[in-house]
Amino acid sequence: MLIKILSLGDILSIIALISLPVLPISLVMLMGLYLIIKGITFSLMGNLVSLIDGLAGFYILIAVFGISHWIPTLIVSIFILQKAIPPIFT
């Protein structure tokens, strides 16, 4: 159940990243912080792939300040999506 909730948070962070121009900045920053905290927490537990979640969170925070491009946005979105979708359907 916890994995499904975390997956939902990942999907919401993708939506926040893609909808950055129309969403409140505080909401997008919150989703970036969510990914950073999740990435650090699971990395300390031994899952080093979760460091990429933290990097994705940093990218979202950087994108809030207008430093973004569609290619890294697409890469970050696909990476998070491929991690978030399977737990929802199992």
Protein Blocks (a to p, Z undefined) as FASTA:
>chain_A
ZZmmmmmmmmmmmmmmmmmmmmcfklmmmmmmmmmmmmmmmmmnopaklmmmmmmmmmmm
mmmnopacfklmmmmmmmmmmmmmmmmmZZ
